[in-house]
Amino acid sequence: MDKRRKKKVVKKKKVPQKITHTWDTFTRFEEIGLGEPPITASAIPAAIEQVKVKLSEFQKKSREEKAVILQKLEEEELEEKKLEQEKKLVALQREKEEKETKKENTEAPKEEGTTTKDN
């Protein structure tokens, strides 16, 4: 029974001390402003923290830009609504003017017509 109860010894995998990267990795780190990627396994936790800080900066910047874009869209929508209202007012004024001119034109011939009949 003692043999069954023996705990298995877990062998830790040896993590290589030096890490090799592709050019793509170096390029990505440079693009986001992190400098060089970690070269050793012991530098990985610090690199992870740097990535988290950059991520929060990018998220903050994204929220700010999104707010600016939404504000611009709202301003554009208000401007479009104002233009639509102005167009409606102009159309109503034209209709009113057209009705008045038609009314004047229909009234004017009746007066002329009555004067010619009397003569």
C-alpha positions in Angstrom: 0.0 0.0 0.0 2.9 2.4 0.6 3.7 2.2 -3.0 0.3 3.4 -4.0 0.3 6.3 -1.7 3.6 7.7 -2.9 3.2 11.1 -4.5 4.4 11.5 -7.9 7.2 13.9 -8.2 6.3 16.6 -10.6 9.3 17.6 -12.7 9.4 21.2 -13.6 10.1 21.9 -17.1 13.1 24.0 -17.5 12.3 27.3 -19.1 15.0 28.4 -21.4 16.8 31.4 -20.0 17.1 33.2 -23.3 14.1 33.7 -25.5 14.4 34.0 -29.3 12.0 36.2 -31.2 11.0 36.7 -34.8 11.4 40.0 -36.5 7.6 40.3 -36.3 7.8 40.3 -32.5 10.4 43.1 -32.5 8.3 45.0 -35.0 5.1 44.7 -32.9 6.8 45.8 -29.7 8.2 48.9 -31.6 4.8 49.7 -33.1 3.1 50.0 -29.8 6.0 51.8 -28.2 7.3 49.1 -25.8 10.8 49.0 -27.0 12.4 45.5 -27.2 10.5 42.3 -26.2 11.9 40.4 -23.2 15.0 38.5 -23.9 15.0 36.3 -20.8 12.3 34.5 -18.9 12.8 36.7 -15.9 11.9 39.8 -17.9 8.5 38.4 -19.0 6.5 39.7 -15.9 7.8 43.2 -16.4 6.9 43.0 -20.1 3.4 41.8 -19.2 3.0 44.8 -16.9 4.2 47.2 -19.7 1.7 45.6 -22.1 -1.1 46.1 -19.5 -0.2 49.7 -19.0 -0.1 50.3 -22.8 -3.4 48.5 -23.2 -5.1 50.8 -20.6 -3.6 53.8 -22.4 -5.0 52.7 -25.7 -8.4 51.9 -24.2 -8.5 55.4 -22.6 -7.5 57.0 -25.9 -10.1 55.0 -27.8 -12.9 56.1 -25.4 -11.9 59.7 -25.8 -11.8 59.4 -29.6 -15.1 57.6 -29.5 -16.7 60.4 -27.4 -15.4 63.1 -29.9 -16.7 61.1 -32.9 -20.1 60.7 -31.2 -20.2 64.4 -30.4 -19.5 65.3 -34.0 -22.2 62.9 -35.2 -24.7 64.5 -32.9 -23.7 68.0 -34.1 -24.1 66.8 -37.8 -27.5 65.4 -37.0 -28.7 68.6 -35.4 -27.4 70.5 -38.4 -29.3 68.2 -40.8 -32.4 68.7 -38.7 -32.1 72.4 -38.9 -31.6 72.3 -42.7 -34.6 70.0 -43.0 -36.7 72.5 -41.0 -35.5 75.4 -43.1 -36.3 73.5 -46.3 -39.8 72.8 -45.0 -40.3 76.5 -44.1 -39.1 77.6 -47.5 -41.5 75.1 -49.2 -44.4 76.3 -47.1 -43.6 79.9 -47.9 -43.5 79.0 -51.6 -46.8 77.2 -51.4 -48.3 80.2 -49.7 -47.0 82.6 -52.3 -48.2 80.4 -55.1 -51.7 80.2 -53.6 -51.8 84.0 -53.2 -50.6 84.5 -56.8 -53.2 82.0 -58.0 -55.9 83.7 -56.0 -54.9 87.1 -57.3 -54.8 85.8 -60.9 -58.2 84.3 -60.6 -59.7 87.4 -59.0 -58.2 89.8 -61.5 -59.8 88.3 -64.7 -63.2 88.3 -63.1 -63.0 92.1 -62.5 -61.8 92.7 -66.1 -64.4 90.3 -67.4 -67.2 92.3 -65.7 -66.0 95.6 -67.0 -65.9 94.2 -70.6 -69.4 92.8 -70.3 -70.7 96.1 -69.1 -69.3 97.9 -72.1 
